[in-house]
Amino acid sequence: MSKLTLALSLVCGLMLTAVASVEAADKEANGIYKQTVKTIGGKDVDMSQYKNKVLLIVNVASKCGATPQYEQLEELHEQYSDQGLAVLGFPCNQFGKQEPGSESEIAQFCEQTYGVKFDMFSKIDVNGDDQAALYSHLTAFEGDPGPVKWNFEKFLVSKDGKIVKRFRTKVKPDAEEVVTAIKEELAK
């Protein structure tokens, strides 16, 4: 094989790798933005409305030991929403049946108990056969793949729709590592 042929083969290989990387990044971002979810009030929401925002997506429950994290999530919403953060809460009853209420009961609890103003959505499954498509995408995150293990797991999504971090239940929303990661994404 001549040096020219070898050089062309190398360049073509690098170009194919670059194209595959771009396609994978587009697929990941489009995975978030191609989803349609329902608000806690029952209206369809196209996730593409959150393009160019940093997202903190959380599966929530009203009767869990971690339920007080609602307060910290609301504080993040109040402090950073003007800078481009959107906190999205997805009630889920899959862990200890700790979210048994109807959507209206959940909404009332969140508003009256924690003053929640961030976007809340209809109750969903985050694991299993009836897993919501959004969570199918989130739990495939290369940095920390696998099923959601409990209530109040948090996924941080960049402005361009890429999952950048996953924080398990024990990591509170106001933990330094969460706040630092949010600030870094907002600064980009």
Order of alpha helices (4+ residues) and beta strands (2+ residues): alpha-beta-beta-beta-alpha-beta-alpha-beta-alpha-beta-beta-alpha
